[in-house]
Amino acid sequence: MGKRDELIQKYAEDLRTKCGMEPDMDLLTKVTIGCGPSIYNADSSTVASSQPGELETVKDNFLVKKLGLSDSPDLMEAINQVIETYGKSERNKYRAVVYYMLTKHFGKEAVYG
């Protein structure tokens, strides 16, 4: 099993144990691949949810640019919901897991089709 496959398994486990959802492994794999090399870097592989600038980046670069959503207060609301689901006290919120949950939240799985 390669490094990426190991990470995907780790993300799936987070979705099951910390977020209480059974992951769609095909979609999780595509979202993880979509994150590119950032998943291998300790800093960029996680979302610093306590930093407003980081959440703005998630909104602008992922929700608006990647998923093609229009900028609105709903986007930040969704990000905050996902952070809440993941657990605010959870230190490592993996970017691929956050992006996966946002993709599901907005029903944008087709972007990865």
Secondary structure, DSSP 8 states (H G I E B T S, - for coil): --HHHHHHHHHHHHHHHTS-----HHHHHHHHHHTGGGGGSTTTTB--TT-HHHHHHIIIIIIIIIS-----HHHHHHHHHHHHHH-TT-S--BHHHHHHHHHHHTT-GGGG-
